[in-house]
Protein backbone atom coordinates (compact mmCIF):
# COMPACT_ATOMS: atom_id res chain seq x y z
CA UNK A 1 0.00 0.00 0.00
CA UNK A 2 1.41 3.38 -1.01
CA UNK A 3 0.87 6.29 1.32
CA UNK A 4 0.48 9.53 -0.60
CA UNK A 5 1.04 12.71 1.36
CA UNK A 6 0.87 16.20 -0.10
CA UNK A 7 1.60 19.34 1.80
CA UNK A 8 0.79 22.78 0.45
CA UNK A 9 2.80 25.67 1.83
CA UNK A 10 1.50 28.37 -0.54
CA UNK A 11 0.78 31.59 1.31
CA UNK A 12 0.91 29.77 4.64
CA UNK A 13 -0.11 31.73 7.71
CA UNK A 14 -0.56 30.56 11.27
CA UNK A 15 -4.22 31.57 11.27
CA UNK A 16 -5.11 29.62 8.14
CA UNK A 17 -7.63 26.84 8.53
CA UNK A 18 -6.20 23.39 7.91
CA UNK A 19 -8.28 21.08 5.73
CA UNK A 20 -7.54 17.43 5.00
CA UNK A 21 -8.77 15.93 1.72
CA UNK A 22 -9.06 12.14 1.46
CA UNK A 23 -9.81 10.76 -2.01
CA UNK A 24 -8.32 8.01 -4.14
CA UNK A 25 -8.52 10.05 -7.36
CA UNK A 26 -5.41 12.26 -7.86
CA UNK A 27 -7.29 14.57 -10.24
CA UNK A 28 -9.97 15.22 -7.60
CA UNK A 29 -7.32 15.87 -4.95
CA UNK A 30 -5.48 18.34 -7.19
CA UNK A 31 -8.71 20.14 -8.12
CA UNK A 32 -9.88 20.47 -4.53
CA UNK A 33 -6.45 21.48 -3.24
CA UNK A 34 -6.07 24.23 -5.84
CA UNK A 35 -9.41 25.80 -4.99
CA UNK A 36 -8.92 25.49 -1.23
CA UNK A 37 -5.47 27.09 -1.46
CA UNK A 38 -6.82 29.92 -3.63
CA UNK A 39 -9.35 30.64 -0.90
CA UNK A 40 -6.74 30.86 1.84
CA UNK A 41 -6.88 27.37 3.33
CA UNK A 42 -4.01 24.97 4.02
CA UNK A 43 -4.72 21.71 2.21
CA UNK A 44 -3.21 18.34 3.07
CA UNK A 45 -4.29 15.26 1.19
CA UNK A 46 -4.22 11.47 1.30
CA UNK A 47 -5.35 8.79 -1.12
CA UNK A 48 -6.40 6.27 1.54
CA UNK A 49 -7.79 5.98 5.03
CA UNK A 50 -4.52 4.75 6.51
CA UNK A 51 -2.83 8.02 5.62
CA UNK A 52 -5.58 10.00 7.31
CA UNK A 53 -5.50 7.98 10.52
CA UNK A 54 -1.70 8.16 10.77
CA UNK A 55 -1.86 11.93 10.29
CA UNK A 56 -4.50 12.32 13.00
CA UNK A 57 -2.20 10.71 15.56
CA UNK A 58 -0.33 14.00 15.82
CA UNK A 59 -2.52 16.58 14.05
CA UNK A 60 -6.02 18.00 14.41
CA UNK A 61 -7.27 19.64 11.19
CA UNK A 62 -10.11 22.15 11.16
CA UNK A 63 -12.13 20.09 8.66
CA UNK A 64 -11.97 16.80 6.76
CA UNK A 65 -13.27 16.24 3.23
CA UNK A 66 -13.72 12.48 3.06
CA UNK A 67 -14.50 10.26 0.06
CA UNK A 68 -16.80 7.34 0.80
CA UNK A 69 -15.14 4.84 -1.52
CA UNK A 70 -11.48 4.43 -0.59
CA UNK A 71 -9.18 1.56 -1.60
CA UNK A 72 -8.52 0.44 1.98
CA UNK A 73 -11.59 1.49 3.93
CA UNK A 74 -15.20 2.59 3.80
CA UNK A 75 -15.58 6.34 4.32
CA UNK A 76 -18.72 5.84 6.38
CA UNK A 77 -16.84 3.60 8.79
CA UNK A 78 -14.01 6.13 9.06
CA UNK A 79 -16.50 8.90 9.79
CA UNK A 80 -18.23 6.76 12.40
CA UNK A 81 -14.88 5.98 14.06
CA UNK A 82 -13.93 9.66 14.19
CA UNK A 83 -17.27 10.75 15.64
CA UNK A 84 -17.04 8.13 18.40
CA UNK A 85 -13.56 9.27 19.47
CA UNK A 86 -13.47 12.24 21.84
CA UNK A 87 -10.24 13.46 20.27
CA UNK A 88 -11.78 13.84 16.81
CA UNK A 89 -15.55 13.99 17.30
CA UNK A 90 -15.67 17.78 16.92
CA UNK A 91 -13.77 17.89 13.62
CA UNK A 92 -16.33 18.71 10.88
CA UNK A 93 -16.57 16.12 8.10
CA UNK A 94 -17.85 16.73 4.56
CA UNK A 95 -18.53 13.49 2.70
CA UNK A 96 -17.47 13.50 -0.95
CA UNK A 97 -18.61 10.62 -3.14
CA UNK A 98 -19.83 9.36 -6.49
CA UNK A 99 -22.69 7.60 -4.74
CA UNK A 100 -25.98 9.37 -5.31
CA UNK A 101 -28.22 6.99 -3.37
CA UNK A 102 -30.37 8.81 -0.83
CA UNK A 103 -29.79 6.17 1.85
CA UNK A 104 -26.03 6.73 1.68
CA UNK A 105 -26.53 10.46 2.22
CA UNK A 106 -28.93 9.89 5.09
CA UNK A 107 -26.63 7.36 6.75
CA UNK A 108 -23.63 9.66 6.39
CA UNK A 109 -25.47 12.53 8.06
CA UNK A 110 -26.90 10.28 10.77
CA UNK A 111 -23.45 9.08 11.86
CA UNK A 112 -22.23 12.65 12.21
CA UNK A 113 -21.12 13.98 8.82
CA UNK A 114 -21.68 17.73 8.58
CA UNK A 115 -22.40 17.87 4.86
CA UNK A 116 -22.54 15.65 1.79
CA UNK A 117 -21.43 16.48 -1.78
CA UNK A 118 -21.96 14.18 -4.76
CA UNK A 119 -19.51 13.87 -7.65
CA UNK A 120 -19.29 15.46 -10.15
CA UNK A 121 -19.32 18.72 -8.23
CA UNK A 122 -18.58 22.38 -8.71
CA UNK A 123 -15.34 23.42 -6.97
CA UNK A 124 -16.95 26.77 -6.13
CA UNK A 125 -19.85 24.98 -4.47
CA UNK A 126 -17.43 22.79 -2.52
CA UNK A 127 -15.56 25.84 -1.22
CA UNK A 128 -18.88 27.48 -0.33
CA UNK A 129 -19.89 24.37 1.63
CA UNK A 130 -16.52 24.37 3.42
CA UNK A 131 -16.97 28.00 4.42
CA UNK A 132 -20.52 27.35 5.63
CA UNK A 133 -19.51 24.35 7.77
CA UNK A 134 -16.55 26.21 9.29
CA UNK A 135 -18.79 29.19 10.12
CA UNK A 136 -21.19 26.89 11.94
CA UNK A 137 -18.26 25.26 13.68
CA UNK A 138 -16.85 28.61 14.83
CA UNK A 139 -20.19 29.60 16.34
CA UNK A 140 -20.28 26.36 18.31
CA UNK A 141 -16.63 26.56 19.38
CA UNK A 142 -17.19 29.95 21.03
CA UNK A 143 -19.29 28.19 23.63
CA UNK A 144 -16.93 25.25 23.97
CA UNK A 145 -14.05 26.90 25.78
CA UNK A 146 -13.85 27.11 29.56
CA UNK A 147 -11.53 29.49 31.39
CA UNK A 148 -10.87 29.13 35.11
CA UNK A 149 -9.03 31.54 37.32
CA UNK A 150 -7.47 33.36 34.39
CA UNK A 151 -4.77 30.69 33.96
CA UNK A 152 -6.55 27.40 33.17
CA UNK A 153 -8.10 27.09 29.70
CA UNK A 154 -10.02 24.04 28.50
CA UNK A 155 -10.80 23.85 24.79
CA UNK A 156 -13.63 21.35 24.40
CA UNK A 157 -13.49 21.67 20.62
CA UNK A 158 -9.84 20.72 20.25
CA UNK A 159 -9.60 18.50 23.31
CA UNK A 160 -6.79 20.67 24.66
CA UNK A 161 -5.87 22.07 28.08
CA UNK A 162 -3.40 24.84 28.81
CA UNK A 163 -2.12 26.51 31.98
CA UNK A 164 -0.73 30.02 31.68
CA UNK A 165 -0.60 29.52 27.93
CA UNK A 166 1.38 26.28 28.13
CA UNK A 167 -0.24 23.14 26.76
CA UNK A 168 -0.87 20.35 29.27
CA UNK A 169 -0.94 16.75 28.03
CA UNK A 170 -3.78 14.87 29.67
CA UNK A 171 -4.93 11.36 28.92
CA UNK A 172 -8.41 10.88 27.50
CA UNK A 173 -9.73 9.82 30.91
CA UNK A 174 -8.08 12.74 32.69
CA UNK A 175 -9.55 15.20 30.19
CA UNK A 176 -13.05 13.77 30.60
CA UNK A 177 -12.84 14.09 34.39
CA UNK A 178 -11.52 17.67 34.20
CA UNK A 179 -14.20 18.61 31.68
CA UNK A 180 -16.94 17.14 33.85
CA UNK A 181 -15.82 19.17 36.85
CA UNK A 182 -15.19 22.37 34.88
CA UNK A 183 -18.51 22.44 33.06
CA UNK A 184 -20.30 22.94 36.40
CA UNK A 185 -17.92 24.91 38.57
CA UNK A 186 -18.68 24.59 42.26
CA UNK A 187 -20.74 21.44 41.75
CA UNK A 188 -19.49 18.53 43.86
CA UNK A 189 -19.27 15.19 42.07
CA UNK A 190 -19.04 11.97 44.03
CA UNK A 191 -16.41 9.41 43.06
CA UNK A 192 -19.21 7.08 42.01
CA UNK A 193 -20.73 9.64 39.63
CA UNK A 194 -17.31 10.31 38.12
CA UNK A 195 -16.80 6.60 37.53
CA UNK A 196 -20.22 6.35 35.91
CA UNK A 197 -19.39 9.25 33.59
CA UNK A 198 -16.38 7.23 32.44
CA UNK A 199 -18.58 4.23 31.72
CA UNK A 200 -17.38 2.30 34.75
CA UNK A 201 -20.26 0.87 36.73
CA UNK A 202 -18.49 -1.78 38.77
CA UNK A 203 -17.99 -0.70 42.35
CA UNK A 204 -15.14 -3.20 42.45
CA UNK A 205 -13.06 -0.66 40.55
CA UNK A 206 -13.26 1.35 43.77
CA UNK A 207 -13.03 5.04 44.43
CA UNK A 208 -9.25 4.79 44.55
CA UNK A 209 -9.25 4.85 40.74
CA UNK A 210 -10.75 8.35 40.75
CA UNK A 211 -8.28 9.52 43.39
CA UNK A 212 -5.36 8.38 41.25
CA UNK A 213 -6.71 10.20 38.20
CA UNK A 214 -7.28 13.37 40.23
CA UNK A 215 -3.74 13.15 41.63
CA UNK A 216 -2.33 12.89 38.11
CA UNK A 217 -4.48 15.78 36.89
CA UNK A 218 -3.28 18.01 39.73
CA UNK A 219 0.35 17.18 39.07
CA UNK A 220 -0.01 18.09 35.41
CA UNK A 221 -1.96 21.30 36.05
CA UNK A 222 0.81 22.81 38.18
CA UNK A 223 -0.32 26.21 39.54
CA UNK A 224 -3.89 25.51 38.37
CA UNK A 225 -4.08 22.39 40.58
CA UNK A 226 -5.50 24.54 43.38
CA UNK A 227 -8.80 24.82 41.51
CA UNK A 228 -9.43 21.06 41.88
CA UNK A 229 -10.72 20.63 45.40
CA UNK A 230 -11.40 17.53 47.47
CA UNK A 231 -14.58 17.57 49.54
CA UNK A 232 -13.79 15.03 52.23
CA UNK A 233 -16.18 12.13 52.32
CA UNK A 234 -18.07 13.40 49.27
CA UNK A 235 -15.98 13.84 46.13
CA UNK A 236 -14.40 16.54 43.98
CA UNK A 237 -15.23 19.91 42.47
CA UNK A 238 -13.58 22.77 40.59
CA UNK A 239 -13.76 26.17 42.19
CA UNK A 240 -11.93 29.38 41.40
Order of alpha helices (4+ residues) and beta strands (2+ residues): beta-beta-alpha-beta-alpha-beta-alpha-beta-alpha-beta-alpha-beta-beta-beta-beta-alpha-beta-alpha-alpha-beta-beta
